[in-house]
Structure formats: structure tokens, C-alpha cells
Amino acid sequence: MDGFSKDGRKLRPRKTAAGAVRTEKVDFSSESSPRPYGERRSFSDHKPYGKPYGERKPYGEHKAYGDRPQRPYGDRPQRPYGEHRAYGEGKPYGENRPYGEGKPYGERRSFGEGKPYGERPQRPYGDRPAKPRKGGKRGPSPAANEGIKRMINRRPRVDQPYDGPAYEPEVVKNEIRLNRFMANSGVCSRREADTFIEAGCVTVNGQVVTELGTKVNIFDDDVRFNGERLKGESKVYLVMNKPKGYVTSASDPHADKTVMDLIKNCPTRVYPVGRLDKATTGVLMFTNDGEIAERLTHPSYDKKKIYQVSLDRSLSQEDFDKIVQGLTLGDGFVQADELEYVDEHDHSKLGIEIHSGKNRIVRRIFESLGYTVKALDRVYFAGLTKKGLKKGAWRYLSDSEVNMLKMGAYV
């Protein structure tokens, strides 16, 4: 077998002078010779690691722990416990003066005694930022509220004393047109009444009437609609502060919430005068008086409306002038009667007065110039304001307010 001798010893290769490799016998009996596999020597066989465990000198043999120079505990300077200073005081504990010793409790000066309240420099109320509302939103600043109030106060209002000519109520006529009688009864509008009359749904004194323009006596004639007798209802007028998210409609099957849901406590059937879109808030009137409703909403009467607008950015002077001079939209020319910044420090809040009754007219004016209307609030409508009304609340108009409203409506 190559690499082993006849007696089983391994041959170690060696190089000769000529570079040839030759083997020689390895004697495993020698201490210097390598040991067979499995006969390895133990760790530290040649030289044991350190001294045996029992022969090591104990810790501190070079110098005993007690021989080291140590300062006695009692030689350290110690301050007696009673001489410690109290926190923040130079006097020993217990000698501090009690709280308020400088002036007895009852003799302390009241808040503001050093300088009267009126003499202190005060920041004007309008300069204070508005407090954030719930949800992180900020309400209108006091300066903006004051600015919009100035616009409202320049217009006549039904809740203000009237120093003009005395109101003369209308002379009640015995005979009126049938469609008007039906509208005054609260069942429908005049236009809808004409449709019902032509369809043969209305009888007068037991006779079916299909001719438009027929007059009836409001005191003597028996007028029935689908078999139910009609009678003139008492006129009701109320004003609401419309909240956001309600559709202005007497009935809308596709709407989740309508303004009629907010006046369920009103026993008389009324309907909204004019419209406010779902996202617009503010003054909304209700009545069952079809005559005055028409006069408040028809464009020929030029009833004024004031809106407070909040834009996504400041309105530039160039766009401001365009709105005042007039714009041409898809449905014609429109011009603001008045436009002004209600907050001189924030030109994204404006007040606009307009008489046009076109659908979404205020939003379309600003959107045509590249602005987004973040909030729109109608604060004035034909002499009515939302003064004293919370969002979603409503109230009846007083007799004097109704008289003022009629005088303004019929002028």
C-alpha cells in the first residue's frame, strides 16, 4: 500500500535536493512524532494553563484589603440633619415664612389692583383670532361678522321700526279667481290649480268647473277639490335659519332630508319661498300666502339678497372689479349690486348683495373666475334676517313684521 511500510507505519514525504519526493518511516512511539488519529493530547498538555485551581493565591495577596489606606467614615465632614437648608431657602427648615406672610390672606390686593382694568392696554376684540370649532374648523372672525352686519344695516329690515307711511291693509274682495282661492287654501300653487281645474277635479256648488278664470265667492260658494271642501286658511309666515345638508323642497323622494322635516311642529301647511341649495345656509321664509310668495321671488320685483361668502383663496382686485362690473354666464349677464370685503385682513371672506334669482347664481359667479366657494350663508332676504335663530330653528313673524314685509313686498 502506498504511503505505508510493511509494519504499518506511515511514510512521511520529503523533498530531495533534486526536487524529487521520497518518503520515510514515521515512528509514532517518539514523543515528537505525531500521534495517530484519536490519540490527541489534552488541552494544555505541553504547558498547563496557569496554576492548578487550589494553588492560586487568594485575591489581595499582594496587598491585603485592610492594608490599603482608607479614610475613616467618621472623619468625613457631616452637617447635622437639622442644619440642612430647605429646598430653595437659605434658612433652616421650619424657619421659612408661611405662604403669604408678606401680606395677610385677607389683605391681599384684588386682581387688577395694581392698575385699573380700563387703563391696561387692550387688544381690540376684532383682532383676536376666532376659536376653533369642533372638528378643527374655524368659524368667521368677529371682524367678518361686523363687516357683514354693516351691509345688513344699510338695508331696511322688518324687525326695525318703520317711520314711513302707515300700512293700509288690502280691501278684501268677495269674488276672486278659482285658482287663487285654491292657492290660498294651501292645497297647491296657482299653476297647479289651473291643471286640476282643466282635469275636472274641482267643483263649485256641486258643478264641475273646467273653465280657467272662473270666479267664486269666498263666503258663499262651496268649492271642493276631489270631493273635499276648501276654505281659506289663515295666513302664516315664518322664518328659518336653514342648516347645511337639507334640500329646499316641499317634497322630494330622492332627498334624505328636506326643510319640511324641521317645521313638523307647525300645524299649518306652508311651503318655502324661493330656494337655497343643499350646501347653502341662512335665511329661508315659509308661508301659505301665494300672493306674497310670488312678489318676494319674482325677478321683476328686484328683492335684495345678501350672502356671506367664504372662498378657498383671497379674491384679487381684478376679479373683484369684474364681479362689480358684471359677468356673462351661460344663462346671461349678471351683476352684483354690492360687493365688499367683510374682513379687511382676510380677502377670502366677502359680502355680496344681489337681486338675481337664478339658480346657484352666487356660486356660479365665483366658480366662473376659478374660485371654490367653501361656505355660503344667506344673511338677508327681502327684509328678513336670521337674528336670534340657531341653525335649524324657526319662528313666526309678528303682526308688525308681517305688515312691514307686505309693505316692502308690494312697493
C-alpha positions as CSV (number, residue, x, y, z in Angstrom):
1,M,0.0,0.0,0.0
2,D,1.3,3.4,-1.0
3,G,2.4,5.7,1.9
4,F,2.7,2.9,4.5
5,S,5.6,0.5,5.4
6,K,5.3,-3.2,5.7
7,D,4.8,-3.0,9.5
8,G,2.0,-0.4,9.1
9,R,3.9,2.8,9.8
10,K,3.1,5.8,7.8
11,L,5.7,7.1,5.4
12,R,6.4,10.9,5.6
13,P,7.1,12.5,2.2
14,R,10.4,14.5,2.0
15,K,11.9,16.6,-0.8
16,T,15.4,15.8,-2.1
17,A,17.9,18.2,-3.4
18,A,16.8,17.5,-6.9
19,G,13.2,18.2,-6.0
20,A,12.1,14.6,-6.1
21,V,9.7,13.5,-3.3
22,R,10.6,10.5,-1.3
23,T,9.0,9.0,1.8
24,E,10.5,7.9,5.1
25,K,9.2,6.0,8.0
26,V,7.4,7.8,10.9
27,D,7.9,6.4,14.4
28,F,4.7,7.0,16.5
29,S,6.5,5.8,19.6
30,S,8.5,9.0,19.7
31,E,7.1,11.9,21.7
32,S,8.0,14.3,18.9
33,S,6.2,12.2,16.3
34,P,2.6,12.9,15.5
35,R,0.0,10.8,17.3
36,P,-2.4,8.6,15.4
37,Y,-6.0,9.8,14.9
38,G,-7.9,9.5,18.1
39,E,-4.9,9.8,20.4
40,R,-4.7,13.7,20.5
41,R,-3.2,15.2,23.7
42,S,-5.4,17.1,26.0
43,F,-5.6,20.9,26.2
44,S,-2.5,22.4,27.9
45,D,-0.7,19.1,27.8
46,H,2.6,20.7,26.9
47,K,2.1,23.5,29.4
48,P,-0.7,23.6,31.8
49,Y,-2.9,26.8,31.6
50,G,-2.0,28.7,34.7
51,K,-1.6,27.1,38.1
52,P,-3.8,24.4,39.5
53,Y,-7.1,25.8,41.0
54,G,-6.0,25.1,44.5
55,E,-2.6,26.6,44.2
56,R,-3.7,30.1,43.1
57,K,-3.0,32.8,45.6
58,P,-6.1,34.4,47.1
59,Y,-7.4,37.7,46.0
60,G,-5.5,40.6,47.6
61,E,-2.4,38.5,48.4
62,H,-0.1,41.3,47.1
63,K,-1.7,43.8,49.4
64,A,-4.4,42.9,51.8
65,Y,-7.6,44.9,51.6
66,G,-7.2,46.2,55.1
67,D,-3.6,47.4,54.4
68,R,-4.8,49.9,51.9
69,P,-5.1,53.5,53.2
70,Q,-8.8,54.2,53.9
71,R,-10.3,57.3,55.3
72,P,-12.4,56.5,58.3
73,Y,-16.1,57.1,57.8
74,G,-16.3,59.3,60.9
75,D,-13.6,61.7,59.6
76,R,-15.8,62.8,56.7
77,P,-17.3,66.3,57.3
78,Q,-21.0,65.8,58.0
79,R,-23.6,68.5,58.5
80,P,-26.2,67.8,61.2
81,Y,-29.7,67.0,59.9
82,G,-31.3,70.0,61.4
83,E,-28.9,72.4,59.6
84,H,-29.9,71.3,56.1
85,R,-31.4,74.0,54.0
86,A,-34.9,73.6,52.8
87,Y,-35.4,73.4,49.1
88,G,-34.8,76.9,47.7
89,E,-34.4,78.6,51.0
90,G,-31.4,79.8,52.9
91,K,-33.0,79.4,56.3
92,P,-33.1,76.1,58.2
93,Y,-36.2,74.1,57.6
94,G,-39.1,75.3,59.8
95,E,-37.9,78.9,59.8
96,N,-39.3,79.7,56.4
97,R,-42.1,82.2,56.5
98,P,-45.6,80.8,55.8
99,Y,-47.2,81.2,52.4
100,G,-48.5,84.7,52.1
101,E,-46.7,86.1,55.2
102,G,-45.8,89.2,53.3
103,K,-49.4,90.3,53.4
104,P,-52.2,88.5,55.3
105,Y,-54.6,86.5,53.3
106,G,-57.5,88.8,53.8
107,E,-55.4,91.9,52.9
108,R,-54.2,90.8,49.6
109,R,-54.9,93.1,46.8
110,S,-57.6,92.1,44.4
111,F,-56.9,91.1,40.8
112,G,-56.0,94.2,38.8
113,E,-55.5,96.5,41.9
114,G,-52.0,97.5,40.6
115,K,-53.5,99.1,37.5
116,P,-57.2,99.6,36.9
117,Y,-58.6,97.4,34.2
118,G,-59.6,100.3,32.0
119,E,-56.0,101.7,31.9
120,R,-54.4,98.5,30.7
121,P,-53.6,98.3,27.0
122,Q,-56.2,96.0,25.5
123,R,-56.2,94.4,22.1
124,P,-59.3,95.3,20.1
125,Y,-61.8,92.5,20.1
126,G,-61.9,92.3,16.3
127,D,-58.1,91.5,16.2
128,R,-58.5,88.3,18.3
129,P,-58.5,85.1,16.2
130,A,-61.7,83.1,16.3
131,K,-61.6,80.0,18.5
132,P,-61.6,76.7,16.6
133,R,-64.9,74.9,16.5
134,K,-65.4,71.2,17.0
135,G,-63.6,69.1,14.3
136,G,-60.8,71.6,13.9
137,K,-62.9,74.1,11.8
138,R,-62.6,77.8,12.4
139,G,-65.7,80.0,12.5
140,P,-65.9,83.5,11.0
141,S,-63.8,86.1,12.7
142,P,-65.5,88.9,14.7
143,A,-64.3,91.3,12.1
144,A,-66.1,89.4,9.4
145,N,-69.3,89.4,11.4
146,E,-69.1,93.1,11.9
147,G,-68.4,93.6,8.3
148,I,-71.5,91.7,7.2
149,K,-73.6,93.4,9.8
150,R,-72.7,96.8,8.2
151,M,-74.1,95.5,4.9
152,I,-77.3,94.3,6.5
153,N,-77.9,97.6,8.4
154,R,-77.8,99.5,5.2
155,R,-80.9,97.7,4.1
156,P,-84.5,98.0,5.5
157,R,-85.5,95.2,7.8
158,V,-88.9,94.0,9.1
159,D,-87.6,93.9,12.7
160,Q,-86.8,97.6,12.7
161,P,-89.2,100.5,13.5
162,Y,-90.8,101.9,10.4
163,D,-91.2,105.6,10.0
164,G,-92.8,105.7,6.5
165,P,-96.4,105.9,5.5
166,A,-98.9,103.9,7.5
167,Y,-99.8,100.5,6.1
168,E,-103.2,100.2,4.7
169,P,-104.5,96.6,4.5
170,E,-105.9,95.3,1.3
171,V,-109.6,95.6,0.8
172,V,-111.0,92.1,0.9
173,K,-112.9,91.1,-2.2
174,N,-115.8,88.8,-2.1
175,E,-115.1,87.3,-5.5
176,I,-111.7,86.1,-6.6
177,R,-110.4,83.7,-9.3
178,L,-110.8,80.0,-8.6
179,N,-107.1,79.2,-8.9
180,R,-106.3,81.9,-6.4
181,F,-108.9,80.6,-3.9
182,M,-107.3,77.1,-4.2
183,A,-103.8,78.5,-3.7
184,N,-105.0,80.5,-0.7
185,S,-106.4,77.3,0.8
186,G,-103.0,75.7,0.8
187,V,-103.6,72.7,-1.5
188,C,-101.4,73.8,-4.4
189,S,-100.0,76.7,-6.3
190,R,-102.0,78.7,-8.9
191,R,-100.3,77.0,-11.8
192,E,-101.1,73.6,-10.4
193,A,-104.7,74.7,-9.7
194,D,-105.2,75.5,-13.3
195,T,-104.1,72.0,-14.2
196,F,-106.6,70.5,-11.7
197,I,-109.4,72.7,-13.0
198,E,-108.8,71.6,-16.6
199,A,-108.7,68.0,-15.5
200,G,-112.2,68.3,-13.9
201,C,-111.0,67.8,-10.3
202,V,-112.8,70.9,-8.9
203,T,-116.5,71.5,-8.3
204,V,-118.2,74.7,-7.4
205,N,-121.6,74.3,-5.7
206,G,-121.8,70.8,-7.0
207,Q,-120.9,71.6,-10.6
208,V,-117.7,70.6,-12.2
209,V,-115.7,73.6,-13.5
210,T,-113.2,73.3,-16.2
211,E,-113.0,76.9,-17.5
212,L,-110.0,78.9,-16.4
213,G,-110.6,82.3,-15.0
214,T,-113.8,81.3,-13.2
215,K,-114.5,83.5,-10.2
216,V,-116.0,82.3,-6.9
217,N,-117.4,84.0,-3.8
218,I,-115.1,83.2,-0.9
219,F,-118.0,83.4,1.6
220,D,-121.0,81.8,-0.2
221,D,-119.7,79.3,-2.7
222,D,-119.0,75.7,-1.9
223,V,-115.7,74.8,-3.6
224,R,-114.4,71.2,-3.4
225,F,-111.3,69.6,-4.6
226,N,-111.5,65.8,-5.2
227,G,-114.6,65.8,-3.0
228,E,-113.1,67.7,-0.1
229,R,-114.3,71.2,0.7
230,L,-111.8,74.0,0.6
231,K,-111.8,77.0,2.8
232,G,-109.5,79.9,3.0
233,E,-106.8,79.3,5.6
234,S,-105.4,81.9,7.9
235,K,-102.1,83.3,6.5
236,V,-99.0,82.0,8.3
237,Y,-95.5,83.5,7.9
238,L,-92.3,82.1,9.5
239,V,-88.6,82.4,9.0
240,M,-85.9,79.8,9.5
241,N,-82.1,79.7,9.8
242,K,-81.6,76.8,7.3
243,P,-78.8,74.4,8.2
244,K,-76.4,72.7,5.8
245,G,-77.5,69.3,4.3
246,Y,-81.2,70.0,3.8
247,V,-83.0,70.2,0.5
248,T,-85.3,73.2,0.0
249,S,-88.4,71.4,-1.3
250,A,-91.9,70.7,0.0
251,S,-91.5,67.1,-1.1
252,D,-88.5,65.3,-2.8
253,P,-88.5,61.5,-2.9
254,H,-84.8,61.4,-3.7
255,A,-83.7,63.6,-0.8
256,D,-82.7,62.2,2.6
257,K,-83.6,65.4,4.4
258,T,-85.8,68.4,3.4
259,V,-86.5,71.7,5.2
260,M,-90.1,70.4,5.8
261,D,-88.6,68.0,8.3
262,L,-87.6,70.9,10.5
263,I,-91.1,72.5,10.7
264,K,-93.1,69.4,11.6
265,N,-94.4,71.3,14.7
266,C,-96.1,73.9,12.5
267,P,-99.8,72.9,12.3
268,T,-100.5,74.9,9.1
269,R,-99.4,73.7,5.7
270,V,-96.7,76.1,4.5
271,Y,-94.1,75.9,1.7
272,P,-90.7,77.5,1.3
273,V,-90.4,80.8,-0.5
274,G,-87.6,80.6,-3.0
275,R,-84.8,78.1,-2.9
276,L,-81.4,77.5,-1.2
277,D,-79.3,74.7,-2.4
278,K,-78.3,71.8,-0.1
279,A,-74.9,73.2,0.9
280,T,-76.2,76.8,1.5
281,T,-77.3,78.0,4.9
282,G,-79.2,81.1,6.1
283,V,-82.5,82.9,5.9
284,L,-85.4,81.0,4.4
285,M,-89.0,82.0,4.6
286,F,-92.1,79.8,4.7
287,T,-95.7,80.9,4.1
288,N,-99.1,79.8,2.7
289,D,-99.7,83.2,1.2
290,G,-99.2,82.6,-2.5
291,E,-99.6,86.3,-3.4
292,I,-96.8,87.5,-1.2
293,A,-94.6,84.5,-2.1
294,E,-94.8,85.4,-5.7
295,R,-93.9,89.0,-5.1
296,L,-90.9,88.0,-3.0
297,T,-89.5,85.7,-5.6
298,H,-90.4,87.1,-9.0
299,P,-87.4,88.8,-10.7
300,S,-89.4,91.8,-11.7
301,Y,-89.7,92.9,-8.1
302,D,-85.9,93.0,-7.6
303,K,-85.9,91.7,-4.0
304,K,-82.4,92.1,-2.4
305,K,-80.5,89.2,-1.0
306,I,-77.2,89.4,0.9
307,Y,-74.8,86.4,1.1
308,Q,-71.7,85.9,3.2
309,V,-69.1,84.0,1.0
310,S,-66.0,82.2,2.1
311,L,-63.6,81.3,-0.7
312,D,-60.7,78.9,-0.9
313,R,-58.3,81.8,-1.5
314,S,-58.2,85.6,-1.5
315,L,-60.2,87.4,-4.2
316,S,-57.9,89.5,-6.4
317,Q,-58.8,93.1,-7.1
318,E,-59.1,92.3,-10.8
319,D,-61.7,89.7,-10.2
320,F,-63.4,92.0,-7.6
321,D,-63.9,94.6,-10.4
322,K,-65.2,92.0,-12.8
323,I,-68.0,91.0,-10.5
324,V,-69.0,94.6,-9.8
325,Q,-69.0,95.5,-13.5
326,G,-70.8,92.3,-14.4
327,L,-70.2,88.9,-15.9
328,T,-71.7,86.9,-18.8
329,L,-72.5,83.4,-17.7
330,G,-74.1,80.6,-19.6
331,D,-77.7,81.8,-19.0
332,G,-77.0,85.5,-19.5
333,F,-75.5,88.7,-17.9
334,V,-75.3,89.0,-14.1
335,Q,-74.1,91.9,-12.0
336,A,-73.6,92.2,-8.2
337,D,-75.5,95.2,-6.6
338,E,-72.8,95.4,-3.9
339,L,-69.6,93.6,-3.1
340,E,-67.1,94.2,-0.3
341,Y,-64.6,92.5,1.9
342,V,-66.2,91.9,5.2
343,D,-62.7,91.3,6.9
344,E,-60.0,93.7,5.8
345,H,-57.3,91.2,7.0
346,D,-58.8,88.3,5.1
347,H,-59.9,88.9,1.5
348,S,-61.3,85.4,1.1
349,K,-64.4,86.4,3.0
350,L,-66.8,88.7,1.2
351,G,-70.3,90.0,1.4
352,I,-72.3,90.2,-1.9
353,E,-75.7,91.8,-2.5
354,I,-77.6,90.6,-5.5
355,H,-81.2,90.7,-6.7
356,S,-81.0,87.9,-9.4
357,G,-83.0,84.8,-8.6
358,K,-81.2,82.5,-11.0
359,N,-80.3,79.0,-9.7
360,R,-76.9,78.8,-7.8
361,I,-76.1,82.3,-9.1
362,V,-73.6,83.3,-6.3
363,R,-71.6,80.1,-6.6
364,R,-71.5,80.3,-10.4
365,I,-70.2,83.8,-10.3
366,F,-67.1,82.9,-8.3
367,E,-66.7,79.5,-9.9
368,S,-66.6,81.2,-13.4
369,L,-63.4,83.1,-12.1
370,G,-61.7,79.9,-10.9
371,Y,-62.7,80.1,-7.2
372,T,-64.2,77.4,-5.0
373,V,-66.9,78.5,-2.6
374,K,-66.2,76.8,0.8
375,A,-69.2,78.3,2.6
376,L,-72.3,80.3,1.6
377,D,-74.7,81.9,4.0
378,R,-77.7,84.0,3.2
379,V,-77.9,86.6,5.9
380,Y,-80.6,88.9,4.4
381,F,-83.7,88.2,2.2
382,A,-86.4,90.8,1.4
383,G,-86.0,92.5,4.8
384,L,-85.7,89.2,6.8
385,T,-82.6,88.2,8.8
386,K,-81.7,85.2,10.9
387,K,-81.2,87.3,14.1
388,G,-81.7,85.2,17.2
389,L,-82.1,81.9,15.4
390,K,-79.8,78.9,15.8
391,K,-79.2,76.6,12.9
392,G,-82.3,74.7,12.1
393,A,-84.5,76.9,14.3
394,W,-87.6,78.9,13.1
395,R,-90.1,81.3,14.4
396,Y,-93.4,83.0,13.4
397,L,-93.3,86.6,12.2
398,S,-95.1,89.0,14.4
399,D,-98.0,91.1,13.1
400,S,-95.8,94.2,12.8
401,E,-93.2,92.2,10.9
402,V,-95.8,90.9,8.5
403,N,-97.1,94.4,7.9
404,M,-93.6,95.6,7.2
405,L,-93.0,92.6,4.9
406,K,-96.1,93.3,2.9
407,M,-95.2,97.0,2.6
408,G,-91.8,96.0,1.3
409,A,-93.3,93.3,-0.9
410,Y,-95.9,95.5,-2.6
411,V,-93.8,98.6,-3.2
